[in-house]
C-alpha cells in the first residue's frame, strides 16, 4: 500500500495550456461557420447573403453622385434583415436581384434627383424601415435625367 501511495504521489500533475485550447476552439468554430455558410451558398439559400456580403460585386452600390438615403435602401428577409442599397443600380440589375430574392417587380416610374445618372435607381418602395419578404412587390423610381 505504501508503495502505491509513493507511486501516486510521484506522478506530475497534468498541465493545461488554456490559450491553446481557446485558439483551437475558436478555430473550430470559425471553420464550422464557414462550412455552414458555404453549404448555404451552394444550396442557393444564401444568394442574397452572398451578394450583399460581397458588396454586390455584380451590382453597383454607390454612384458617388446620388445622395444616399433610406429612399433607395430595401430591407430584405426575416432575421437578420439584409439592407440592399439600390442607389445608382440600372433597372436590369435591380430586376436580376429581385429574381434572386423571389420578389416581384411593381411599377417603374421616372423622377429627378440632383446629379443622378439617367436610368439609374433613385428610389425604391417599400424602403427602409419596412421589411420585404419573398413574394412581395417592389417598385422603383428611375432618374429621368439630372
N, C-alpha and C positions, 0 to 999 in steps of 0.2 A: 504494500500500500504506500509506504514511504517512497519507494522508487517511482511509483506512478505520479505522486504529488510533485516530486522533483522534476520529472519529465514535463508535466503540465506547466509548472512554473518557469521552466527554461525556454518555452516557446515564445517567440516575439509576437507582440500584438500586431494584428493586421493594420496597415496604413491605407488611408483613403486619400486619393488626390481629387478633392472636391472640384477645383477649377476644371480639371479634365473631364470629370463626369458631367458638369454643366455644359461644357463645349460640345460634348458628344450628344447630349440630349437636345441642345439647340440645333445641331447639325441634322439629327434625325427628324426633328420637327420640320425644319426647312425643306428637307428632301421629301418628306411626306406631303407637305403643302404644294410643292412644285409638281409632284406626281398627280395629285388631285386636280390641280389647275390644268395640267397637260391633258388629262383624261377628259375634262370638260370641254376644252377647246377642240380636241379631236372628235368628240361626240357631237359637236356643234352647239352644245348648250351654253358655251361661254363665248359665243361670237361677239355679242355686244360688249362683254367684258374685255375681250382681247382687242377689239377695235378701239375702245376708249383708253385702255391701258397703254397701247402702243402710240397713243397720241393721235389716233385716226390717221395713220400714215397715208391711206388712200384718199382721205378727205381733208381739205384744208380746214384748220380750226381757227386761224387768226388771219385776217386780211391785212391787218396793220393800219387800215384806214377807217374801217367801220367801227363805230363806238360799241364796245361790249356792254351788254346789259342782260337782264333776265328775259327780255323780249325774244332773244334768239336761243335761249337755253331750254332744252327739254329734259325733264327728269324721267328716266325710263326704268321700269322694273318694280320689284316689291321691296325686298330688304337684302342688301342695301340698294338704294336707287343709284342709277348711273347718270350723271349730268352730261349731256351732249350739247355742245355749243355749235349751232348751225351757222353762225355768223360767217358770211363770205362763201359758203358752200354753193355749188351750182345746183340746179333743180335735179339734174340727173344723179348727182352724188347723193342728194337727200333722198330721192326715190330708192336708190340702191340700199341705203341704210334702213329705210322703212321696210323694205322687203326682208332684210336680215332680222329685224326685230318683230316681224309679223304684225306690223301696224298698217293702217290704210291711209292712202293719200286723200285728203279732203280738197278744199278749194285752194286754188293758187291765184293770188291777186298781185297787183303791182302797187308799189309805193315809192316814196322818195326818202332818202336819208343823206346827210352831207357826206361827201367823199366815198360813196359806195360804188362798187363795180356793177355795171348793168348786168342783170340776170342773176345776181348773187342774192342769197337769202338775207333779208334784213329783219324778218320776224317769223315766229312760229307760234301756233296756237293749238293746243294749250301749252303755255310756257310755265316755267318755274314760278311759283312753288307747287303747281299741280303736277301730279304723277301720271304718266302714260303707261298703260299696260298692253299686253298682246291683244290685238283685235280693235284697239281704239283708233279713232280717225284723227289725223294730224294735218293741219292746214298751214300753208306757207305764204309769206309776203315776199315778193322779189323786188329788187331795185329796178326801177324803170329808167334810171339814168340820173347821174349826180350832177 
